[in-house]
Amino acid sequence: WGFISDSLPILGEHRRPYMIIVSTIGAGAFFYYGYVTSLRQFVMILILTNACMSFLSVIAQALLVQRSGKESLHGASFNFSSYFIVKLTCGAICTYAAGLSLERMPARSALMLIALLFIPVLLISPWMQETPSAEALHPLDQMAIVRRLYARREVWGTTLYIFVFCSMPNAASARPD
């Protein structure tokens, strides 16, 4: 998602237009859960809502990197720690609220209610000041940078470790259903 927003600016901006477009699509998709009538529609909306949430998460992290670029190491670390604390806290609150709403209303209504969470993003995004960025690199140039990055031992070694760690079986995958 970052590759898309970095490579294809809209009206010369890399973050704000995508936040507005993706938030609008995400809100509409969550609202549409109330009108799903088939498994195929449900799967399509599920994929769309997850893609929107992933895209917005990447944009938020990209904004964090841009804002922390001029900070000291301590300031940047504080920004990143704060971001993840806020993200985890909001996730916990939303999970708890979803559980409460499921006790009081049908699942369709609870999913439609999530569309309201996009309103603050849609209200704030148009007034967000985007940091001017350098001219967008051509996608082939970006791929060359990524290739050089992964040629470094510490990068591919860490990536390999994470991949192996995430692909290891756990107790839940070993038990028969």
HELIX and SHEET records of a PDB file:
HELIX    1   1 GLY A    2  SER A    7  1                                   6    
HELIX    2   2 ARG A   16  TYR A   32  1                                  17    
HELIX    3   3 TYR A   33  TYR A   35  5                                   3    
HELIX    4   4 LEU A   39  SER A   68  1                                  30    
HELIX    5   5 LEU A   73  ARG A  104  1                                  32    
HELIX    6   6 ALA A  107  LEU A  113  1                                   7    
HELIX    7   7 ILE A  114  PHE A  118  5                                   5    
HELIX    8   8 ILE A  119  ILE A  124  1                                   6    
HELIX    9   9 SER A  125  TRP A  127  5                                   3    
HELIX   10  10 PRO A  139  TYR A  150  1                                  12    
HELIX   11  11 ARG A  153  SER A  167  1                                  15    
HELIX   12  12 ALA A  171  ALA A  174  1                                   4    
END                                                                             
